[in-house]
């Protein structure tokens, strides 16, 4: 039996989570047009994950999501808030090590 590496395991878990999210999204509407409930669910995901990730998770073209946001007067940040927090931590870490002569 082949051994699964940590990266593969994490990818499989993320893929399962995305499939669950997509199934929940699809269960909110009927075949054909997207319902308002589906759009609001997508807006929640956009706020949490960002536009590109939501398009990837729901397998919907990004332009469609952008059109929905424009129609509902929803402004989307360029990237989710956690990216700014991560970048700030990274800058602090870099300054820390530069001060000690490593970089």
Secondary structure, DSSP 4 states (H G I P E B T S, - for coil): -PPPPHHHHHHHHHHHHHHHHHHHHHHTS-SSSPPHHHHHHHHHHHHHH-HHHHHHHHT--HHHHHHHHHHTT----SS-HHHHHHHHHHHHHHHHHHHTT--
